[in-house]
Amino acid sequence: MCRFLVYKGRDEILLSKLILEPSHSILTQSYDARLRLDTRRPHNGDGFGIGYYTSPTLGPSPCIFTSTIPAWNCLNLARLASKTASSLIFAHVRATTEGNLSDQNCHPFSHGSIMFMHNGGIGGWKFVKRRVAASVAEKWYLGVQGSTDSEWAFALFLDSLEQMGVDLSGDGVGGFGHRVLQRALLRTIERINAFTEEVKKEHPEEEVASLLNFAVTDGHDVVCSRYVSSKTEEAASLFFSSGTSWKEPAEGKEKGDYKMERRDKGADIVLVASEPLTFERDNWVTVPTNSTITIHKQTVLIHPILDQYYDHTPSHGRSSKLALEQGQTSVDKDAMLKTMRSGQYTVDAGLDESRLGVPTQLSVR
């Protein structure tokens, strides 16, 4: 399906150091997604998008560059990334499941200062779409330019924000607060689940489980979800890494051999990614299934999504079937180890929910 990347740092970083240069950069993932176990659709080549925030003097809205050219074949991407720096970056490579090949269907999407992207799919979409469209305010309905379930999910998110009393008529200077973004994202997931449950009652034969890995930011805080609307299926993969510096390869080291260094307890840099960007197994931690990860003032907060699909048992097993059928990746340990060892990636078998095991808040400072 897709892959995405989030960078949030105290300092600006060249886009190329995230998007182009790491050994398993998101550009590399567009043609070599190591954790993609569905060989029927091995590439994420149906376009890409980069979104980033510039100097406040230019306004609070992000700059977004999208293209239907495969990321690996876009000369302009390499030119821009080597000369563009930002402290908050979204990147997305697309493998289409809903919607045709067009710039309007490339992520990230934006409204004012808000930027949004999605990896996954809404279950039973051909039946759910009408319900989503009918549920949002007219301005969000008219604002949808493309044909993806992801952009309609963004419309739901904006509608949820407004229903919470957030004024979206301005430019969003100063942001809305991480708790507000998180509540709106949870409300979006809740509304999608309500629609799919209605569809299931009317069409029992329809597969309605949704894979909802969302990422949203207002230019200040970032909230991401790793979620599946099932108690038996696994969500699509999502990882994070934090540290004090994103270290370039030392002299004599292999090109692209970046490493997240941690000189103290600080998290000057936080990365969230569908697949790890490096081959340093200790640099990456799996985001637990059905949870949100928030980056607020360079602090990482992880909270479980306590709804009907959450299981309080840390050892609760889930199937990879849905994720694989949709071209996604689960974090099934055996499958990950087998797949990644077919390349040069080695995975710590403990790099799973056991690292974050209890359903409580995790803070990384």
N, C-alpha and C positions, 0 to 999 in steps of 0.2 A: 504494500500500500504506500506509505509515505515514511519519511524520517524528518525529525526536526531537532533544532539546537537552540538553546538559550544561553546567552552570556550576560552576566551582571557583575560589574566590577567597580571598584573605587576609582580606577583610572581607565582611560581609554585604551583600546587595543586595536591594532590593525586587523581588519576583517580577514585578511589573508592568513593570519596566524591561527585562525579558527577554522576557516572555510576551505582553505586550499592546502596549507602546509602540513598539518598533522598526518601521521601515517594512515589513520582511519578517519580522515576529515569527512564532513558531510558531503563534499564533492565526491570523494571516493565512495561513500555509501550510495551515491546515485547510480553507480554501476557495479559496486561490490559490497552489497549489504551482507556482512558476515553472519548476522543473526537472522537473516531472512531465510526461513526454512521452506518457503513455498517456491519451488523451482519453476513453476508455470509462469510466474511473473518476476523474473530475477532482477529487474532493473527498476530504479526510481527515476525514469527518464522523461516523464510527461510534464516537464517544466519545473521551475524553481522560483523561489522568492527570497529576498533579503530585506529585512526591515531594521532600521536603527535610528537612534535619536541624535540630533545634532546640537549645536550651541543654542542655549535658551534665547539668544538674540534673534534666532530664526523662527521662533515659535515652538509650541509644545508638541506639535504633531510629528510623527515619525516620517522619515524618508523611506520609501518602499520602491524596490526595483524588482520587477518580475519579468519572466520570459518563458515562452513555451519551448525554447531550445533546451536540450538536455544540458544540465549544469557542466558536464565534462567537456562539452563542445562549444561553450560560450566564451569567446575571446574577451568580450567586454566585461564579464565577471572577473576574470583575472586582472584586467587593467584597473577596474574600480577598486577591487578588494585590496590591492597592494598600495593604494593611496588614500584609503578611507578608514577613519578610526572612530570608535564610539565606545561608551561605557555600558550601553545596553543594546544588545543585538538579538534579533530573531532570524533564523534561517530555516528553510523548508525545501525539501526535494519531494516531488510528487510522483506517485504511481496511481493513475486514475482508476476509480471504481464508480464514482458518481460524477456526472458532468463531463463535457467534452474537453478537448485540448484548446484552451484559450487563456489569454492573460487574466481575464476576469475570474477564472477558476484557480489561479495560482495563489497560494498563501504567501505571507500573512495578509489578513484583511485588516482594515482600520476604520475608525470613526473618531474624529477629533484627535485626542491624545492617546486613544486606546488602540492597541494592536492585539491580534488574536490569530491563533493557528491551531490546527487539529491533525491528529494522526489516529486513524481508526475509521469507523463507519457507524451510522445509525441503523439499527436493525429494522427490517420491514419498511425501508424508506419509501418505496413506491406508494405505500398506504399512509405513511406518517406525514409525508410532505404537505398534503392538503391540510392536515390538522395543525401543523406548525404555522403555515401561512395564515390560517384563519385566526390564530391565537395572538399574533403580534399586532402592535399598533400600526396604523397605515404607513407612517413614515419609515418604520423599519421594514415593512413589506416592500415599499417602493425603493428602499435602499439596496436591496439585493440585486446585484448586477450579473451574477453568474448562475450556474445550475448545480452547484455542489451541496450536499447535505451539510458540509462544514460551514459554508457561508450562512445557511439558514440557522445553524446552531449559534453563529455569532449574532444573528438578528434576535434570536431568543435570549441571548446573554444581555444584549442592549435593552431589550424589552423588560427583562427581569430587573436590571439596574434601575430603570425608570420607575417600575412598579414599586421599588423599594424607597422611592422618594429622591433618587439622585437626579440632579439637574444636568442633563447632557446637552443643553442648548449652548453652553459656553465652550471655551477651548480646552478646559480641563487643566489649566495651570495649577500646579501644586498637587495634582493627583486626587484620588478619591479615598485612599487608605486601603491597606492590604486586607483588613477584615471585611470591608465592603465588597472588594473584588472576589474574595473567597465565598462570601454568602451568595453573591450573584451567580458564581460558577456552580455552586451546589444547587441553587434553585434551577439553573438551566438543566442540569443533569436530572433533577427531580421531574421537571416538566417533560423532558424527553422520555423518561421511564413511564410516565402516565400515558403518553401517546402510544407507546409501543404495547403497553398492557391492554389498551383499548383495541388495538389492532389484533392482538393475540386472541381476544375473545371473539372477534368477528371472523378471523382467519386463523384457525387453530393450526393449520399446516405451515404457516409462515414462521421463519426464523426471525425472532425479534430481539435477540441479545445484541447489545451495542458495545462497541469498543470506543471509549471516550477519553482519549489522552488529549487534553486541551492545554493550551498555554495562553495566558492573557497578561497584559501589562498596561499600566497607565503612564508609563515613562518614569515611574518611581519605584513601584513595587511589582513583583512578578508572582503569579499564582499558576501552578500547573496541576493537572490531575492525571492519575493513572487509574483507569476505571473500566470495569466490565459489568454489565447489568445481568449478572449470573452468579449463582453460588457455587457452580460446578466448573465453570470455564475460567481460564487464566486471561489476564489483561495483556495488551501489547506491552512490549518492553519499555522501560524508562529508568534512567540512571542519573545520578548527580555526583559532582566532584567539587570540592572546595579547598581553598588553600590561600597562601600569601603571594604566590607568583606562578605564572604559566611559563615554565622554563623551556627555552629553546635548546635544541640538541647541542651538547658540548662538542668541542673540536674532536674529530675522530669518531664521533658517534654517527649512527645512520641518520640520513636526512629524514626529517619528519618525526624523529623520536622525541616528541615533547613529553614533559612531565609536570604534574602539579606538585609544587613544593609547599610544605607547611613549616615555616620557621618558628611560628608561635601558634597560639590558639585562634588567631584572626582568620577571617574568611574574606580577604580582600577580593577574591575572585570566586564566583560560583558558576558552574556549568550544569545545565540540565540537558540530557540528550537521549534520543531513542536508542542509540548505540554508543558505547564508549569511543572517544576520539583517539585514544592512545592504547598501547599494549602494556601499560603499567597496571597490573591487576589490583594493586592496593590503592589506586587513585579513585576508584569508582565504587559506588554503593547503589544497590538496587532500591528504587522507590517501592515501598510495599504496595501490593495490590489493593485497589479501592481506597486510595488516600489522596490527599493534596499535599503539595510541597510549595511552601511560600518563601520568597526571598524578600525580607524586609530589613532595610539598613544593613545589608550584608550578613544578616542572621538567617539561617535556614530553619524553617519550622515545618514539621511533618505531622499531619493530623489524619486519623482514619475517617472515612466517610461512613457514618453509622446509619445505614439504611437497611432495607430488606435483603440486600445482597452481601452484607458484611458478615464475616464469620469471626467470632472472638477467639477461636482456637488457633494458636500460632502455627500448629502443625497441619492445619487443614489443607488437604490436597486439592488441586484443580487440574482440569484437563487443558491441553494445548490445542484441541481440535478446532475451536472457533478461530483462534488467532491464526493458526496455520491456513485455514480455509480462506481467510481474508488477506493472505499475504503478509501477515504480521508476525511478530515474534513474541513468544512467551518467554519466561525466564525459568523454564523447566531445567533443572540442573544438568541432568544427563544429556538432554538434547543440546544445551548450550556447550557443554564440554566437548561433545562429539563434533559439533559444527565448527566451533572456534579452533579446535586443534587441527582441523583440516587446513587451516591457514597458519599464521604465526601467532595468533592470539592465544594466550593461556588464561583460564578463568579460575579464580579461587572458588572452590566448591562452597565456601562459606559466604560468598558474596551474594546473599539472598536475604529474604525477610528475617533470617536469624540474626543478621547484623542490626536489624532495627526492631526485632521480633515483637516487643510488647506494643499493644495498641494505645500508645500515649504520645504526647508531643516530644519530638526530638529537636534539640537546639544545637546548632553548630556555630560557634562564634569565632 
